[in-house]
């Protein structure tokens, strides 16, 4: 696996058929975070449900590393997701 740039942080792992993990290097103020100790990770799973349907599961973890402000951002995102998809699990 080679690391590749992305708009929100480097890809940490990606192998076909396995989950992909990338670094979320964006602060609660929506600025690039350069301190790796203040970044989180997003893991992405692609689950085949039918030949024509794939479910995408996201796990955004270690949000507490971002420090003050992330509880507000997380609550806002959860409300927005729940409004468009009742299947969103918190």
N, C-alpha and C positions, 0 to 999 in steps of 0.2 A: 504494500500500500504506500503510495506516495502522498504527501500532504499537498493540498492544493488550496489556493486562496478562495475566499468567498466574501461577500459583502459584510457578513457579521462575524467572521472569524475563521481560522483554519479548520479544515476537515481533519478529524483525529483518527477515525477509522472508517473504512468502507470496503466491503467485499461483497460481490454479488450474492444475493440470497441471505445475507446476514444484515443485521442492523447497521446503519451508518450513524456515526457520532461526529458532531461538529461543535466547535467552541463558540459560545455566544459572547462576543467581545464588545457589547454595547451597554453603556451605563444607563441608569434610570433617567438620565438627562438626554438620552438618545445620542450620546457622543461615543466615539471609539474609545474603548478601555484598553490601555497598553500594559497594565499590570495583570499578569496571568492569575495572580491570587485573588483578583476581583472579577473573574469571569466564571461563567457557568457552562453547562454542556446540554446539548439537545441530542437525544437519541431518536432515530427514525426507524420504524418498522413498516414494511409493506406486507400486508396479509392478503393473500388471494382468497376471495370469497366465492367467486364464480369465474368462469372463463372471461366474463366481461366486466367484472367488478373487483377492485382492489381497495381495501381499507388501509388508510395511512394512520399509524399511531405515533404520537409524539410524546416523549417524556423530557421535560425541561427540568433539570435537576441542579442542585447547588446554588439556587437563587440567592440564598443568604450571603453568599460571597460578594454580591454586588453592594452590600451595605444598605444604608438608609435610603428609602425611596422605593425599594423593590416590592414591599408589601402592597403599596398603592398600585403599582404597575400590574402586579399579578392579579389583584382583585378586579381591576378594570378589564384586563384581558379575559378573565373567567366570566364576567358578566356579559361581555360582547360575544364570546363563543357560545354561551348558554342561550343567548337570544337567537342565534342562527341555527344551532344544532342541539336539540334536547338530548342527544346521545353523548354529549361531552361529559367526561368524568373528571372530577376535581381531585 
